Structure formats: structure tokens, C-alpha cells
């Protein structure tokens, strides 16, 4: 997990399709900016 998150220790650590995505702040920001669907390939 440390390797996938580049050593970051924030929680939660979100993985999408096995790739490190970030923390909840990025998740919420991308959801508001309509970029989350692209990451989820929806």
C-alpha cells in the first residue's frame, strides 16, 4: 500500500481499478468537476 500511494499516509486511501487514486478530498473534487466518471470509466 505504501508503494501504491507513494508513501502517503492519509486515510482513506482510494484505489480505483488497482491504481492509487488519492484521498477523499481528490475524490470529492473530481466528483464535483465531473472527472470521477472518467476515472471510474462510467
Order of alpha helices (4+ residues) and beta strands (2+ residues): beta-beta-alpha-alpha
